[in-house]
Every structure is written in structure tokens, then in C-alpha cells.
């Protein structure tokens, strides 16, 4: 009989309307660590630009990103995309997807 143990994971990603405000909140209120300050990434031929094109497809143009860490070492990537949209209802608990 094999045992199932909790699995670890390296990070999660969160899209926000303002990366600087999000970093301020998560570091001041939650006490998370800043690993990488908010940084602008652009669609170009650099290694990071090409990697992002592989992930997002073409025409993403640019985004801001910051890397944080919780006290128990879970990495959190905070993204601010150029064409960010707020959902009409951010708490549709009856729909499948991320609940909290």
C-alpha cells in the first residue's frame, strides 16, 4: 500500500490591476518577502521576452511582474498586464474555478 503525502509546489501567479499596490499590500499586510521588485518585461528577442511569447503567444507587448514569497516559502508572481480587465463579479462562488 502506498501513502499519499502532501505535494509541494514552487509558486502561484496572480493578475492584478496595479502591481506596485499589490506588492505594497502583500508585504505590509501579509508580511511577505519581496524577491524581485516590480519589473517591466517587454515583448522582444531577449531570453525572457522569447520565453513569455512561448507562454502568452504573440502580441502581449509588455507587462509588469514582481516576485514575492510567503513565510512558508511559497513563491507568488504578481502580474500587471497591459490589457488588464476587472471581472464584473469577482465572487461568483457557484462557478467552477478559483474560489479563494
C-alpha positions in Angstrom: 0.0 0.0 0.0 1.4 3.4 -1.0 0.9 6.5 1.0 0.0 9.9 -0.4 1.8 12.8 1.1 1.1 16.5 0.6 2.9 17.7 -2.5 4.8 20.9 -2.6 4.7 23.5 -5.5 7.0 26.3 -6.3 4.7 29.3 -7.0 1.4 30.7 -8.0 0.6 33.6 -10.3 -1.9 36.4 -9.6 -3.0 39.0 -12.1 -3.7 42.4 -10.6 -4.6 45.9 -11.9 -1.6 47.6 -10.1 1.5 45.6 -9.3 3.0 48.2 -7.1 -0.1 48.5 -4.9 -0.4 44.7 -4.7 3.3 44.3 -3.6 2.7 47.0 -1.0 -0.4 45.2 0.3 1.2 41.7 0.4 4.4 42.9 2.0 2.9 45.3 4.6 -0.3 43.5 5.5 0.7 39.8 4.9 4.4 40.2 5.7 5.5 38.5 2.5 9.1 39.0 1.3 9.9 40.8 -1.9 12.2 38.6 -4.0 12.1 40.8 -7.2 10.7 44.4 -7.2 8.1 45.3 -9.9 9.9 45.0 -13.2 8.7 45.8 -16.8 9.0 43.0 -19.3 8.7 43.7 -23.0 8.0 41.6 -26.0 11.4 41.4 -27.7 14.1 38.9 -28.6 15.7 38.7 -25.2 15.6 35.3 -23.4 12.8 36.5 -21.1 10.9 38.1 -24.0 11.0 34.9 -26.0 10.0 32.7 -23.1 7.0 34.9 -22.4 6.0 34.7 -26.1 6.0 31.0 -25.8 3.7 31.1 -22.8 1.4 34.0 -23.8 1.5 33.9 -27.5 2.4 36.9 -29.7 1.3 40.5 -29.2 1.4 40.6 -25.4 3.6 43.7 -25.8 4.5 44.3 -22.2 3.6 43.6 -18.5 4.9 44.3 -15.1 5.9 41.4 -12.7 7.1 41.1 -9.2 8.2 38.0 -7.2 7.2 37.6 -3.6 7.5 34.8 -1.1 5.2 33.8 1.8 6.6 33.0 5.2 6.4 29.3 4.4 8.4 29.7 1.1 5.6 29.6 -1.5 6.5 31.9 -4.3 3.9 34.4 -5.7 4.3 36.0 -9.1 2.2 39.2 -9.3 1.4 40.2 -12.9 0.0 43.5 -14.3 -0.9 43.1 -17.9 -1.3 46.0 -20.4 -4.9 44.9 -21.3 -6.0 44.0 -17.7 -9.7 43.8 -17.2 -11.6 43.7 -14.0 -14.3 41.0 -13.8 -17.9 42.2 -13.4 -18.4 39.9 -10.4 -15.2 38.7 -8.7 -17.0 36.4 -6.4 -19.2 34.0 -8.5 -18.9 31.2 -5.9 -21.3 29.0 -7.8 -19.0 28.8 -10.8 -16.1 26.3 -11.2 -12.7 27.9 -10.8 -10.5 29.6 -8.2 -12.7 30.2 -5.1 -10.1 31.6 -2.7 
